[in-house]
């Protein structure tokens, strides 16, 4: 059932004042409301723990015209991304994913020394570094100045700017049109989608290709991945929404792949509508599957919140039971998604003594909102907790492998998503 013409919010609350960032239609339906939360990458030094901390609504809406799931612009990107605590290179799994992609796309497109690859939100050069030994020219665009500096130190040309039509026009005027534009986990972080996509279309050569990777909304819904919602992510995409976005700007989807990364992602391939690229059967197959799952029915979206509430209750029940038994719990990881989870569920130092992270940039800081101290990974061996709560659950397998020695003192892992689960590393030992 396609309910484009619904006249009132399904949850009874006023939705006045918001419009879809893609098609401009009024926003009248709530996808999920996670309450008030701080910016998820705004880690705090000890000296600022007594200062007032800004919290913003995490109320996600869905457009009943184009079905884009979205968060309103409660805070501008310049306040989020100019100084950023996330460095992609600290995940070995993600770096290997990037390396594999670079080898594949070089062969698929025949990239060489006369080509240009431009990555948007290129972070610390985790991906573009793999093109350097291939002798393929690259350019990164990364608005976070501190992260861009890390890429430049690796010898990767990087523009520390926000990408949009104006920057694309500037690059084209410099003779820097792209054979390949890469955007991994950036589309969700763009408040002005139309300006961003118009910029990609401008920068792309007539027969060039764009690849975008983003968490798949279908997986978010199916697996209760509510912690992937935070202020840095303005939009959440189905293939249905991305097709409409592309069509608005003279682009077409020519292929799609389903990936295991970030809890389940899509990699879409886009080209100019006039380009000679053929359209792969995978596009129609996934579109039809999304339709069968109800992604053109507004009711599919408005029933999600109840499942999130139950996921919260189940996790808290597990943690409360462990604490009542006198168990010690620590966290593993300090990702943005973890801060959504901690703040929405109210998990502070009454549950977690501390969390650890491989990124030294975060050591000595405290998580936003809940103020859980972040320590080096070696702190786990000193504390010898009974449980480790894995906050970057999308890297669960990697973390369990790296930390399986905690079985020596009987420690177990808690994975919060899609539902609270305990993993005993002793059962995984050969």
N, C-alpha and C positions, 0 to 999 in steps of 0.2 A: 504494500500500500504506500503510495507516494503522497505525503501530506504537506505539500508546499503551502497550502492556503490556511494553515492553522492561525487562529486569530488571537490567542492568548497564551501566556506561559503555562506550561504543563504543571509546574510546581506551585502555582498560585502567587508567585512573587513578581513584582514589577521588573521589567527588563528595559525600561525606557532609557534612551540616551546612547545605546550602543548600536553600531552598524558593522556589518561584516567587512573585514579588511580586504577581502578579495572581490566580492561582487557588490558590496554596499547595501545589501538588504538589512532591514532591522533585525537585531538579535533578540529573540523572544523565548529561548529555551535554554535551560541549564543542563549541562553535561554532568558536572560534579562540582561541589563546593567544598574545598579543603580548608576553609576558614582563613585566618590571617597568618601570614608567614613572612619571615625576612628573606632578603635576596639570598639564594642558596649558595652562592660562591663568596659571600661577604664574611670571610673568616676574621675573627677578632683577636688582637693581641691582648695579653693579660691586663694591660693598663687601660683598656677601654671597656672592660666587662661591666663597670658601673655606670656607663653612659647610656643615654636613651638610644634604643635601637629601632630603626624604622621597620615596621611591618606593613605589608600590603595584602589586599585580598587575593586569594587563589581560587577565584570563581570562574570556572570554565564554561563557555557557552558554545552552542552549535547553531549554524545558519541553516534554516529550513529551505533555502533556495539552492545553495551550492554544496551544502553539507560539510563546510569547513569547520572543524572544531578549533576553538580559539580562546585565548585569554586576552582580555582588554589591555590596553597600554597603560597599566598603572604606573610604570616607571620606564623612562626612555633608555634605549640601548647604550647611549653615551655614559650612563651611570652604572652600567653593568659590565661592559666589555673593554673599557679603556685600560683597566688594570685587572687582570684575570688570573685566577689561581689554578686553572686547569692546563696541564701540559700533557699532550697526547702521548709523548714518548715514554711515559712511565708505565704504560700498559704494553707488555711484550706481545700480548695477543693482538692488540690493535695495530701495533707497528708491523707485525707479520701480515695482518689483513691488508694493510696498505701496500706492502711489498708485493704481495701476490696480485693485487689489483694492477699495479703499475706494469708488471710483466705482461699480464693479460691484455691490457688496453693498448700497450705499445704494439703488440702483435696484431691485435684486431684492427687498429687504425694505421699501421705501418708508420709509426712516428719515428722521426729521425732528427738530424741536426738542423734541418730547415723548418722544423715544426715549432709550435709554442704551446706549452701547457700552462694554463692559469688555474690555480686553486684558490677558491674563495673560502675565507676562514681557514687559512693554511696552518694556523697554530704554530708550533715550534719547528716546523719542517719535517714532521714525522713521515709524511707521504712524499713530498717533492724530492727529498734526499735520495730516493730510490731512482729517480730519473737522471741524476747527475752522472753516475758511471755509464749510463746508456747514451750519454752525449745528447740528450734531448733538452733544449732550452726550457726554462721554467720561470714562472713569476708567481709569488705568493701575495695574497691580499689578506692582511690580518689586522683588525682594528686595535687589538690589545697590544699596547706599545711594549710591555715587558715580555710578552710571548714572542712578538715579532723580532725582538732583539736576539732571542735564542736562535731563531731560524737564520738570521743574518750572520750570526757567529758561525754557523755551519756552512756558510758560503752560498746560501739560497737567497737570491734577490727577492725582497719583500717590501710591499708598500703598506705602511701602517695607517690604513684608512678604512672607512666603511665603504662597502661596495654598493653601487647603484648606477643609474643611467649616466649621471654626470661623470663619474670616474671612468666608466666604459667608453664614453665619447672621447675623453682625454687620452685614453690608451690607444684607441683607434686612430686618433689624430697623430699619435707618435709612431704609427705603423705597427702596432702590436695587437693585431687581431689574433684570436685563438683558434687553433685546430681542435683543442680539447679544453673544456671548462669542467673542473671538478668541484663539487660542493658536497662534502661529507658532513652530515649533522650540522648544517648551517641553515637550511631552509626553515626549520622550526624557530630559529633565533632572529628572524627578519620581521620587523613590525610592518614595514611597507612592502608587501609582497609584489605589488604591481611595479614599483620602481626597480626592485631587485631583478625581477624576471625580464623587464624591459632592458635592463643593463646587460644581462646575459645574451639576449637576442642581438643587441647592438654589437657586442664584443665577438660574437661567434662568426667564424668564416662561413661562406655559403654552404659548404659541405662538411662543416665541422660538427662536433658532437658535444653534448652536455651530459654528464652523469651526476646524478644527485642521490645521496643515500640519506635516509631518514627512518626513524622508528615507524613501523607500520601500525596505524590505528587499530586495525583488526586484531593484532596481537595484544595491544594495550588493553582492549576491551575483553578479549578472551581470557587473559591471564591477570586481570586486575592490576595492571602495572601503573597504578595511580601515582607512584613516586617519581615517574618520569615527567610529571607535571610540575613546573616551577616557572618563576617569572622570566627566566632566560629563554624559555620556550613559549613563543607567542602563538604557535599554531601546531596542530596535530593532524597528520595527513592519511587519507585513504587514497587509493589509486583514482577513485571517482573524483575526488577534489582536485588532485594534481592534473588530471586530464583537462578539467575546466580551466585551471590556472594557465596551462600551456596554451590552450586554444585562444585565450584572451590576448595572447601576445605573438601569434603567428608561429607557434611551435607545435610539434607533434611528438607524441610518445612513439618510439619505434621498438622498444624492448623493455622488459622488466625482469629482475631477478629477485627472488626471496632469499634473504641472508639471515644467518643466526645472530648477527651482531646486535648489541644493545637490546637484547630480549626479543629480537625479531624485527628486521628492517627490510625495506625495499631499496633496490638500486634501479632507478629509472634512467633510460637513455632518451634524450630529446634532441631533435634536429629542427631546422627550419622546415616549414610546411612545403616549401619548394624543393627541398633537398631530395636526392635520389635514393636515400635510405629506405629499404623496405620495412614494413611493419611486421614484427614477429607475432606468431600466434599466441604467445604468452600474454600479450596485452588483453586480448578479448577473453581469454580463459580466466584471468584474475578479475577482470571487470565483472564477468558473470558470477564469479564466486562471491564477490563483495555484495552484489545485488541479492543473491540468495541468502547471505548473512544478514541482510536488512539494512545495509548502509545507505539506502535511499528511503528509509522509513524512519521518521523522527523518533518513533517509540524505541528503536534500538538504542538510541543515544540517551534518552531520558530515564531509562531503567538502570543505567550503569552505577549510579550513586549508591544504591542499596547494597550492591555487592562490595563496594569499597568499604562501606561501614562495617560489614561483617568481617572483612579481611583485617581491619583495625582491631576489632574485638578479639579475634582469634589470636593475633600476635600478642596483644597485651595480656591475654589469659595465660599464654605460655610463659611470658617473662615474669608475670606476677607469681606464678606457681614456682618457678625456679628460685626467685628471691626469697619466697617463704620457706623454701627448703635450705636456705643459707648458701646458695650457689653464687659464685662470682662470675659476672658477665662483663666482657669487654667487646668493643667493636673492632671490625676490620674494615679499613677504608674510610675516606671522608669525601665521597663524591657529592655532587649537587643533588642527585636523587635521594641520597641518604638524608640530607637535611629536610627535604619535604617529608620523608617518612618520620623522622624524629620529631619534627614540629607538629605534624598532624596527629600523631599518636601520643604526643606528650612524653616522649622517652628522653629523660635527662640523666643526670649523674645519680639519681636514685635507682636507676636500672643499670647504666653503663659506667664503669669506673673511668674509662677513657676509650678512645679509639686510636688506631694507628694508620699510617699511610706511607706508601713508598716515596711520595713526593716530598723532598725536604723543604720545599717552599711553604708547606703547611705545618711543619713541626714547630711546636711551641705556641701555636694558635689555638683558638677555640671555635667550635662549630657555631654558626649563627643561631640565635634563638635559644637553643638548649644549653649552649656553653659547655660542651663536652671537650675536654682537653685532647689535642691531637699529638701523638708521640711517634717516634720511630718504631718500625716493626719489631725491633729487638726487645721492646718493652713487653711484648707478649711472653717471651721466654722468662723474663724476670717475674712477671705477675702470676704466671701459671693459672689462668682462669679456668673455670669449669665449662664456660661456653664462649664462643666467638660469634657475634652477630655480624653476618656478612652484609654490609651495606651496598657495595657494588655487586648485587646478585647476578648481574649479567656476566660477570667474570668469575662466577662461582667455581667452575672446574679448574681454572687457572689458580685461584687462591687456595683451594683445597689441596691441589698438588704441591704448591709452594709451602704450605703450612701443615702438611700431614704429620709432621713430627710432634704436633701437640697431642697426638694419641698417646705419647709416652707417659703423660700424667693424667690421661683420661678425659681430656678436653673434647668437646663436641662442637659442631657448627650449627648455627641457626640461620636458615635462609628464609627471609620474610615474604618473598613474592615468588609465585602467585598466591601461595598460602604458607603460613608458618610451618616450617618443616625442620626436623633435627636430622643432621647427618653425622654418623659416627665414623670417623676416619679409620678406625680399626677394621670396619667392615670392608673398606676399600683397599686395605693393604694386601699385597700378593701373598 
